[in-house]
Amino acid sequence: MSRFRDRREPLDEGSRERRRLRIRRRGRRAYIRSVYSLPSLATLGNAICGFGAMYVSSLDPGTDRTTRDQWALFLVRHSFVVAAYLIFVAMAFDALDGRLARFARHTTDFGGQLDSLADSVSFGAAPAFLSIQLFHYYHTDTQLLMIARLVWAIGALYMSCALLRLARFNVSNEHGEQHHFSFLGLPSPGAAGAVAAFVLMQQDLMERSTVHSTLAGIADKCVWILPLIVLATGLLMVSAIRYPHLVNRYLRGRRSIARLLVVLIGLLLLVVAHRYALGIGTLAYAAWGVVGVIAYQIRLRRNKPAAPPI
């Protein structure tokens, strides 16, 4: 009985303070555990968006299903557009998980491997599958069977290059995003963004072709150009060309007025015509490395001293 009577006795000031500290520590540990899980959740969100892009792009946009679910009907009618946007949402999750891990000061090898697996789905398989589905939807003629197989092979090559790019990234010293200012080869999100943004431009041209009939021919030519973009971006991922890290090189540190104006113009273009701004911007970034190499070779030839006369 004395034991229970002791429990009912009021605590002194020291015991109350110790109890408050224990409760505070438990709450802090629970908060830290919840913060630690946020990077992994963002990485899984990246993978889910990539998987969703593949699922949505496999829906037939021409099928008018009689359903009461307006959301499902919207996905069916705009499957390629929604799939392309999901790839960009996956890019947002990919940019978010690393920052969350550094904010929580909890960067682990498990998180790095999980991030690469998610990138292989969202930036490797999803863009290749989207491009194949788009080409097959607009060109179902049996006379194009060999071309359709070639498009499939290009998609498979793109996915293989993305896997090789991610594997090379894991074993190289490119980790530590806050320290490096360039990538060896086109980053897989940049390649996936170029493919997805080009699909958005093609779909916008196809939607406007109902008003301007001349745009239908341009949209059809874009379908034929898309496999070439997939092939080029896939090869650029495994190339030895250096690509700048735009955030670390141009958006961090001291910012000049000209740089702020460029960022402002880019934001305004996104508001006015975001599909074309994304398309031109991502394609320009993919071509940036190639143009830089060509310009460097031209400068070397101009600055090369002439051979002395014999």
VENTAUR-V794238 format. One record per helix or strand. SS is the DSSP state (A for helix, B for strand). FROM is the first residue (numbers start at 1). TO is the last residue. If there is no record, write none. Layout:
ss: (SS	SS)
from: (FROM	FROM)
to: (TO	TO)
This chain:
ss: (A	A	A	A	A	A	B	A	A	B	A	A	A)
from: (2	13	70	79	109	142	182	188	214	242	246	257	274)
to: (8	57	77	104	138	171	184	208	237	244	251	272	303)
